[in-house]
């Protein structure tokens, strides 16, 4: 049974957290971040506030549960926000966080419930249902009270991208699958699902997801879907370490064998070794940029599109390519 916290105590907690008098510059910045990340959304939404750390094993176990349930309740006005206690020590101190994970429910700038003990989906859903029944939380939008807002969809897509970038492809598949269900016409959601499935080695499922996206008229010709298709095509070269090592040795033994070098570069990228793939392709371009109608350069550009043209690694590697071609 979840009990709403005393309003006066919660208000005092909020005042202590948000007060800027006497704070140094770093503390004021922390307060501003917290206000934008948590307090402002909580004016209309129920914010599930998760205090965690990257080194915390129980936190890693709890996070997928929080993400899944928060995604299911997004249309009801539930938002998940995570606070890294190492990066935000001042905020954690104001909440008197003594152990992690610690999870609070926030509404209208106030902590209204301690959800730390809700460690199963059933317990968390029951707690959220009770809070939503007691609080005037705004869910969805005027056109469809059960539909998540654009901001909520963007939040979950960003979460999926972060999880995928961290190498947890299976978790990312779960997140993006839920977002696709919530927003079937969102290109970023479909792109994320295809990329996550590809990275997880589930190429058949990724191909099916790509087919479904391409059949949606709202997504026809979308560049994000095209980028995801590139990821899937590149993932087709994925192999185990023994096979990859054999390709590497074959390419190194005969630098004139461009076909072998290209096969190695493709397999290296599909296996997550993008630096090795880029190094090999750049070396091929330097040796013979016109080989096979510029196949090495075309493959490198395909990799850029798959990773994302705004990605820091892509930007740095494009500079290397530019210096090679025009330097």
RORO-420235 format. One line per field, with one value per residue: residue number from 0; residue in three letters; x, y, z of N, C-alpha, C in turn. Coordinates in steps of 0.2 Angstrom, whole numbers. Example, Ala and Ser with C-alpha at 12.3 -4.5 7.8 and 13.67 -1.06 7.14 Angstrom:
BEGIN
seq: c(0,1)
type: c(ala,ser)
nu: c(66,64)
nv: c(-28,-11)
nw: c(39,35)
cau: c(62,68)
cav: c(-22,-5)
caw: c(39,36)
cu: c(66,64)
cv: c(-16,0)
cw: c(39,39)
This chain:
BEGIN
seq: c(0,1,2,3,4,5,6,7,8,9,10,11,12,13,14,15,16,17,18,19,20,21,22,23,24,25,26,27,28,29,30,31,32,33,34,35,36,37,38,39,40,41,42,43,44,45,46,47,48,49,50,51,52,53,54,55,56,57,58,59,60,61,62,63,64,65,66,67,68,69,70,71,72,73,74,75,76,77,78,79,80,81,82,83,84,85,86,87,88,89,90,91,92,93,94,95,96,97,98,99,100,101,102,103,104,105,106,107,108,109,110,111,112,113,114,115,116,117,118,119,120,121,122,123,124,125,126,127,128,129,130,131,132,133,134,135,136,137,138,139,140,141,142,143,144,145,146,147,148,149,150,151,152,153,154,155,156,157,158,159,160,161,162,163,164,165,166,167,168,169,170,171,172,173,174,175,176,177,178,179,180,181,182,183,184,185,186,187,188,189,190,191,192,193,194,195,196,197,198,199,200,201,202,203,204,205,206,207,208,209,210,211,212,213,214,215,216,217,218,219,220,221,222,223,224,225,226,227,228,229,230,231,232,233,234,235,236,237,238,239,240,241,242,243,244,245,246,247,248,249,250,251,252,253,254,255,256,257,258,259,260,261,262,263,264,265,266,267,268,269,270,271,272,273,274,275,276,277,278,279,280,281,282,283,284,285,286,287,288,289,290,291,292,293,294,295,296,297,298,299,300,301,302,303,304,305,306,307,308,309,310,311,312,313,314,315,316,317,318,319,320,321,322,323,324,325,326)
type: c(unk,unk,unk,unk,unk,unk,unk,unk,unk,unk,unk,unk,unk,unk,unk,unk,unk,unk,unk,unk,unk,unk,unk,unk,unk,unk,unk,unk,unk,unk,unk,unk,unk,unk,unk,unk,unk,unk,unk,unk,unk,unk,unk,unk,unk,unk,unk,unk,unk,unk,unk,unk,unk,unk,unk,unk,unk,unk,unk,unk,unk,unk,unk,unk,unk,unk,unk,unk,unk,unk,unk,unk,unk,unk,unk,unk,unk,unk,unk,unk,unk,unk,unk,unk,unk,unk,unk,unk,unk,unk,unk,unk,unk,unk,unk,unk,unk,unk,unk,unk,unk,unk,unk,unk,unk,unk,unk,unk,unk,unk,unk,unk,unk,unk,unk,unk,unk,unk,unk,unk,unk,unk,unk,unk,unk,unk,unk,unk,unk,unk,unk,unk,unk,unk,unk,unk,unk,unk,unk,unk,unk,unk,unk,unk,unk,unk,unk,unk,unk,unk,unk,unk,unk,unk,unk,unk,unk,unk,unk,unk,unk,unk,unk,unk,unk,unk,unk,unk,unk,unk,unk,unk,unk,unk,unk,unk,unk,unk,unk,unk,unk,unk,unk,unk,unk,unk,unk,unk,unk,unk,unk,unk,unk,unk,unk,unk,unk,unk,unk,unk,unk,unk,unk,unk,unk,unk,unk,unk,unk,unk,unk,unk,unk,unk,unk,unk,unk,unk,unk,unk,unk,unk,unk,unk,unk,unk,unk,unk,unk,unk,unk,unk,unk,unk,unk,unk,unk,unk,unk,unk,unk,unk,unk,unk,unk,unk,unk,unk,unk,unk,unk,unk,unk,unk,unk,unk,unk,unk,unk,unk,unk,unk,unk,unk,unk,unk,unk,unk,unk,unk,unk,unk,unk,unk,unk,unk,unk,unk,unk,unk,unk,unk,unk,unk,unk,unk,unk,unk,unk,unk,unk,unk,unk,unk,unk,unk,unk,unk,unk,unk,unk,unk,unk,unk,unk,unk,unk,unk,unk,unk,unk,unk,unk,unk,unk,unk,unk,unk,unk,unk,unk,unk,unk,unk,unk,unk,unk)
nu: c(4,4,8,3,15,17,11,16,29,34,34,43,54,55,57,70,77,76,79,90,98,113,120,133,141,141,131,120,118,116,103,96,96,89,77,72,73,65,56,48,42,35,24,13,13,16,31,43,56,72,86,102,118,131,139,132,125,112,104,106,98,86,83,78,65,59,60,52,39,36,36,24,15,15,6,-3,2,14,31,48,63,80,93,109,119,132,136,127,128,124,110,106,110,101,90,93,98,104,106,107,98,87,70,58,42,36,26,20,31,34,40,30,28,37,45,54,54,46,49,45,36,23,21,26,17,5,7,9,-4,-12,-7,-10,-24,-26,-21,-21,-16,-11,-13,-8,-16,-27,-33,-33,-35,-27,-15,2,12,22,33,35,37,48,57,58,63,75,80,81,90,102,103,106,118,126,128,119,109,98,90,87,79,68,63,62,52,41,39,36,24,17,18,15,18,30,46,59,57,54,66,75,71,74,88,92,88,96,109,108,109,98,94,84,72,74,74,60,55,59,53,40,40,43,31,23,14,16,30,37,51,58,73,78,73,80,93,93,91,103,111,106,109,123,125,123,135,140,150,158,172,182,180,181,194,201,198,204,217,219,217,227,238,239,239,236,224,210,196,196,200,190,180,184,183,169,165,171,165,152,153,155,167,171,181,192,186,185,198,204,196,200,213,213,207,217,227,221,210,201,197,186,176,176,173,177,176,163,157,162,155,142,143,145,132,124,128,126,126,128,135,149,160,159,160,173,180,176,183,196,194,192,204,212,207,208,218)
nv: c(-6,11,26,43,56,67,83,95,92,87,99,107,99,101,115,116,109,117,130,144,152,156,146,138,141,129,121,129,127,113,113,120,111,100,106,108,95,87,94,104,95,88,96,93,79,63,60,47,45,40,36,32,23,20,9,2,-14,-19,-8,-9,-20,-16,-5,-9,-14,-2,6,-2,-2,11,15,8,15,28,35,37,48,46,48,43,48,49,50,52,48,50,60,70,74,84,85,72,72,82,75,65,53,38,25,15,7,21,26,38,45,59,74,89,96,90,76,63,49,35,24,14,1,-6,-18,-27,-30,-31,-25,-12,-7,-8,2,13,14,16,29,37,36,44,57,72,69,73,64,59,67,81,76,62,54,43,43,45,60,70,74,64,53,56,56,42,37,43,37,24,25,28,17,7,13,10,-3,-13,-21,-30,-25,-13,-16,-20,-8,1,-7,-5,9,9,3,13,24,22,28,35,38,38,29,17,16,15,2,-7,-5,-9,-23,-27,-25,-34,-46,-52,-53,-58,-54,-40,-38,-40,-30,-19,-21,-19,-6,0,-2,6,20,33,33,32,34,40,46,41,28,23,24,15,4,2,-1,-14,-20,-20,-27,-40,-46,-50,-60,-74,-72,-80,-83,-69,-66,-74,-68,-56,-60,-65,-53,-45,-53,-52,-38,-33,-39,-33,-37,-46,-38,-29,-37,-40,-28,-25,-36,-33,-21,-25,-33,-24,-18,-4,6,-2,-6,6,10,0,3,16,14,6,15,25,17,13,22,22,9,-4,5,14,7,5,18,20,11,15,27,22,16,28,34,24,24,38,54,65,59,59,51,48,61,64,54,57,68,63,56,66,73,63,63,76,82)
nw: c(0,-5,3,2,4,18,15,20,25,12,5,12,9,-5,-5,1,-8,-20,-16,-19,-13,-5,-11,-20,-37,-44,-37,-39,-53,-53,-46,-56,-66,-61,-59,-72,-77,-68,-59,-67,-77,-67,-64,-71,-73,-67,-60,-60,-50,-51,-42,-45,-49,-60,-56,-48,-45,-41,-46,-60,-62,-58,-67,-80,-77,-72,-84,-93,-86,-84,-98,-102,-94,-99,-107,-97,-90,-84,-81,-82,-74,-72,-60,-58,-45,-43,-52,-48,-34,-25,-27,-23,-10,-5,-5,4,1,5,1,-14,-27,-25,-26,-30,-31,-39,-39,-45,-40,-28,-18,-17,-14,-9,-18,-18,-12,-21,-31,-41,-56,-54,-41,-43,-53,-46,-36,-44,-50,-38,-35,-46,-45,-34,-37,-47,-61,-77,-92,-108,-122,-128,-139,-139,-125,-120,-127,-128,-126,-138,-132,-122,-130,-137,-126,-122,-134,-134,-123,-127,-137,-129,-121,-132,-137,-126,-128,-124,-132,-132,-122,-127,-138,-132,-127,-138,-145,-137,-139,-153,-153,-146,-154,-169,-181,-180,-186,-180,-169,-176,-183,-173,-167,-178,-179,-166,-166,-176,-171,-160,-166,-172,-186,-195,-188,-188,-202,-204,-196,-204,-216,-212,-208,-220,-227,-221,-225,-220,-217,-228,-238,-228,-221,-209,-209,-220,-215,-205,-213,-219,-207,-205,-217,-215,-204,-208,-211,-199,-188,-179,-167,-171,-185,-189,-185,-194,-206,-204,-204,-217,-225,-220,-224,-238,-245,-257,-261,-263,-261,-251,-241,-240,-236,-224,-217,-218,-210,-198,-194,-192,-182,-172,-171,-175,-177,-182,-194,-200,-201,-210,-221,-224,-227,-238,-247,-248,-254,-266,-272,-282,-284,-289,-293,-283,-271,-258,-252,-254,-245,-233,-232,-231,-219,-211,-213,-207,-193,-190,-195,-187,-177,-165,-168,-181,-187,-184,-191,-204,-206,-206,-218,-227,-226,-232,-245,-250,-244)
cau: c(0,8,5,6,19,14,12,21,36,36,35,49,60,56,60,77,80,76,82,97,101,119,123,139,138,139,125,114,117,112,96,93,95,84,71,70,72,61,51,44,38,30,18,7,15,19,38,46,63,77,93,106,125,133,143,127,122,104,102,105,93,79,82,74,58,56,59,46,32,35,33,17,11,17,-1,-7,5,20,37,54,69,85,98,116,121,139,136,122,129,121,103,106,111,95,85,95,99,109,108,104,93,81,65,53,37,36,21,19,37,35,40,23,28,44,43,60,52,42,55,43,32,16,21,26,10,0,9,7,-12,-15,-5,-14,-31,-27,-18,-24,-11,-13,-11,-10,-17,-34,-36,-33,-32,-23,-10,8,14,28,39,36,39,55,61,59,67,82,82,83,97,107,104,109,125,129,129,113,105,92,86,85,74,61,61,59,46,35,38,33,17,14,18,17,20,36,51,64,55,55,73,78,70,78,95,93,87,102,114,107,110,92,93,77,67,76,71,53,53,61,47,34,41,43,24,19,14,19,37,39,56,61,80,80,72,85,99,92,92,110,113,104,113,130,124,123,142,142,152,161,178,187,180,184,202,203,197,209,224,219,218,234,243,239,236,233,218,205,190,197,201,183,176,186,181,162,164,173,160,146,155,156,174,170,188,196,183,187,206,205,193,204,220,211,206,224,230,218,203,196,196,179,171,176,169,179,173,155,156,163,149,137,144,143,124,121,130,123,130,130,139,156,165,158,163,181,182,175,189,201,193,193,212,215,205,209,224)
cav: c(0,17,31,49,59,73,89,100,89,87,106,109,96,105,122,115,107,122,136,145,157,153,140,140,141,122,119,132,123,107,115,122,105,97,110,107,88,84,98,106,90,85,100,89,72,59,58,42,48,34,38,26,24,15,4,-2,-20,-19,-2,-11,-25,-12,-1,-12,-14,4,8,-5,0,18,15,6,20,35,38,39,53,44,49,41,52,45,54,48,50,52,66,75,73,89,84,66,74,85,69,61,46,34,19,15,12,24,28,42,47,66,77,96,98,87,69,61,42,31,18,10,-6,-9,-22,-32,-26,-31,-20,-5,-6,-7,8,19,14,20,36,40,37,49,63,74,68,74,59,59,74,82,72,55,54,38,44,49,66,70,74,57,48,58,54,35,36,45,32,18,26,28,10,4,15,6,-10,-17,-21,-33,-20,-7,-19,-19,-1,3,-11,-2,15,8,2,19,29,18,32,38,35,37,23,11,15,12,-5,-10,-5,-13,-30,-29,-26,-40,-52,-54,-50,-59,-50,-34,-37,-40,-24,-15,-22,-16,1,2,-3,12,26,39,32,31,38,43,45,37,21,22,23,9,-2,2,-5,-21,-23,-21,-33,-46,-48,-52,-67,-75,-70,-85,-81,-62,-66,-77,-63,-51,-62,-65,-46,-43,-57,-50,-31,-32,-42,-28,-40,-49,-32,-26,-42,-40,-21,-26,-40,-29,-16,-29,-36,-19,-15,1,9,-7,-6,13,10,-4,6,22,12,4,22,28,13,14,25,20,2,-6,11,18,3,6,25,20,7,20,32,18,16,35,35,19,27,44,59,69,56,62,46,49,68,63,49,60,73,58,54,73,74,58,64,83,85)
caw: c(0,-5,6,0,9,21,11,23,24,5,3,15,5,-11,-4,3,-14,-25,-14,-22,-8,-2,-15,-25,-44,-46,-34,-42,-59,-51,-45,-62,-70,-57,-60,-79,-78,-64,-56,-72,-79,-62,-63,-73,-74,-61,-62,-56,-50,-50,-40,-47,-51,-65,-53,-44,-48,-40,-50,-67,-62,-57,-72,-86,-75,-72,-91,-96,-83,-86,-105,-102,-91,-102,-109,-91,-87,-80,-84,-79,-74,-68,-57,-56,-38,-43,-55,-45,-27,-21,-27,-19,-3,-3,-4,9,-2,9,-2,-21,-30,-21,-31,-27,-36,-38,-42,-43,-37,-22,-17,-14,-12,-9,-22,-18,-11,-27,-35,-46,-61,-51,-36,-46,-56,-41,-33,-49,-50,-32,-35,-51,-43,-29,-39,-54,-66,-84,-96,-115,-125,-129,-145,-137,-118,-118,-131,-125,-129,-142,-127,-119,-135,-138,-120,-123,-140,-132,-118,-131,-140,-124,-120,-137,-137,-121,-130,-122,-138,-131,-118,-132,-142,-128,-126,-145,-147,-134,-142,-159,-151,-143,-159,-175,-187,-178,-189,-175,-165,-180,-185,-167,-167,-183,-177,-160,-168,-180,-166,-156,-170,-174,-192,-198,-185,-190,-209,-204,-194,-209,-221,-209,-208,-227,-229,-218,-230,-216,-216,-235,-240,-222,-221,-203,-210,-224,-211,-202,-218,-219,-202,-206,-222,-213,-199,-212,-211,-193,-187,-172,-167,-174,-192,-190,-185,-200,-212,-203,-206,-224,-227,-219,-228,-245,-245,-264,-262,-260,-260,-244,-236,-240,-232,-217,-215,-217,-204,-192,-192,-190,-175,-167,-171,-181,-178,-186,-200,-203,-203,-215,-227,-226,-230,-245,-251,-249,-258,-273,-271,-288,-285,-290,-293,-276,-267,-251,-250,-253,-239,-227,-232,-229,-212,-208,-213,-202,-187,-189,-198,-182,-172,-165,-171,-189,-188,-183,-196,-210,-206,-209,-225,-231,-227,-237,-252,-252,-240)
cu: c(4,4,8,9,16,16,17,28,39,38,42,55,61,59,68,80,81,78,89,101,107,122,128,136,137,133,119,113,114,105,93,91,90,77,68,69,67,55,46,39,33,24,12,7,17,26,41,54,68,84,97,113,127,136,138,124,114,101,101,100,86,78,77,66,55,55,52,39,31,33,26,12,12,10,-5,-4,11,26,43,60,74,91,104,119,128,140,132,122,125,113,102,106,104,90,87,96,105,111,104,103,88,77,60,48,36,30,20,25,38,36,33,23,35,42,49,59,48,47,52,38,25,16,22,20,5,1,7,-1,-15,-13,-9,-22,-32,-25,-21,-19,-14,-10,-13,-11,-25,-37,-37,-30,-27,-16,-4,9,20,34,40,39,47,60,62,63,75,85,85,89,103,108,108,116,129,130,124,108,98,87,83,79,67,59,58,53,40,34,35,26,13,13,20,19,27,42,57,63,57,63,77,77,74,85,96,93,93,108,114,108,104,90,87,72,68,73,64,51,54,55,41,34,40,36,20,19,17,26,40,45,59,68,82,79,78,92,99,93,99,113,112,108,121,130,124,130,144,144,156,168,183,187,182,191,204,203,203,216,224,220,225,239,244,235,233,226,212,198,191,197,194,179,177,183,173,161,166,168,154,147,156,163,174,177,192,193,185,194,207,202,197,210,218,210,213,228,228,211,198,194,188,174,171,172,171,176,166,154,157,158,143,137,142,135,121,122,126,127,132,134,146,161,164,161,170,183,181,181,195,200,194,201,215,214,208,215,230)
cv: c(6,22,38,52,65,79,94,98,89,94,109,106,100,112,121,113,113,129,138,150,153,148,143,139,134,119,122,129,117,108,116,116,101,100,108,100,85,88,101,101,87,90,97,82,69,57,53,44,42,37,31,28,18,9,0,-8,-20,-13,-5,-17,-21,-8,-3,-12,-7,7,5,-3,7,19,14,11,27,38,40,45,52,45,47,46,49,51,50,51,53,59,72,73,78,87,77,68,78,80,64,54,43,27,19,8,14,27,32,43,55,69,84,98,95,79,67,53,40,25,13,2,-10,-12,-27,-27,-26,-25,-13,-3,-4,0,14,19,18,27,40,41,42,56,65,75,69,69,61,67,75,77,65,55,49,38,47,55,65,70,68,52,50,56,46,33,37,39,25,19,26,21,6,6,12,-1,-15,-18,-25,-29,-15,-10,-19,-12,2,-1,-7,5,14,7,8,24,25,22,36,35,34,30,17,10,12,4,-9,-11,-9,-21,-32,-30,-32,-46,-55,-51,-52,-55,-42,-33,-37,-33,-18,-15,-19,-9,4,2,3,18,33,39,32,36,42,41,41,30,19,20,16,3,-3,-2,-12,-24,-25,-27,-40,-50,-50,-59,-68,-73,-74,-83,-74,-62,-69,-72,-58,-53,-63,-58,-44,-46,-54,-43,-29,-35,-38,-32,-43,-43,-29,-31,-41,-33,-22,-30,-37,-24,-20,-32,-30,-15,-9,5,4,-6,0,13,6,0,12,20,9,10,25,24,13,16,24,13,0,0,14,14,4,13,24,16,11,25,29,18,22,35,30,22,33,50,64,66,58,57,47,56,67,59,53,65,69,57,61,74,70,60,71,86,85)
cw: c(0,-2,4,6,12,17,14,23,17,3,6,11,-1,-10,-3,-4,-19,-23,-17,-18,-5,-6,-19,-32,-46,-43,-37,-49,-58,-50,-51,-66,-67,-59,-67,-80,-74,-62,-61,-75,-74,-61,-65,-74,-67,-63,-57,-56,-47,-48,-41,-48,-56,-62,-49,-47,-47,-45,-57,-67,-62,-64,-78,-83,-75,-79,-94,-93,-85,-93,-105,-99,-94,-104,-103,-87,-83,-84,-79,-79,-70,-66,-55,-50,-38,-46,-52,-37,-23,-21,-23,-12,0,-1,1,7,1,5,-9,-23,-24,-27,-27,-33,-34,-42,-40,-39,-30,-22,-14,-12,-13,-12,-22,-16,-16,-32,-40,-50,-57,-45,-38,-49,-51,-37,-38,-49,-44,-33,-40,-49,-38,-32,-46,-59,-73,-88,-103,-117,-126,-134,-143,-130,-116,-122,-127,-129,-134,-137,-124,-124,-136,-132,-120,-129,-137,-127,-122,-134,-135,-122,-125,-138,-132,-122,-127,-127,-136,-127,-123,-136,-138,-128,-133,-147,-144,-137,-149,-158,-149,-149,-166,-181,-185,-181,-185,-171,-170,-182,-179,-166,-172,-181,-171,-162,-172,-175,-162,-160,-173,-181,-196,-195,-187,-198,-209,-201,-199,-214,-218,-209,-215,-230,-226,-222,-226,-216,-223,-236,-234,-222,-215,-205,-215,-220,-208,-206,-219,-213,-203,-211,-219,-208,-202,-212,-204,-192,-181,-173,-171,-182,-193,-190,-191,-206,-211,-205,-214,-227,-226,-223,-235,-246,-252,-265,-259,-258,-252,-239,-235,-235,-225,-214,-213,-210,-197,-189,-189,-183,-170,-167,-177,-182,-183,-193,-204,-205,-209,-222,-229,-229,-237,-250,-253,-254,-266,-272,-277,-289,-284,-289,-287,-271,-259,-248,-249,-247,-233,-227,-229,-221,-208,-208,-207,-195,-185,-191,-192,-176,-171,-168,-179,-191,-189,-189,-203,-211,-209,-216,-230,-232,-232,-244,-254,-249,-244)
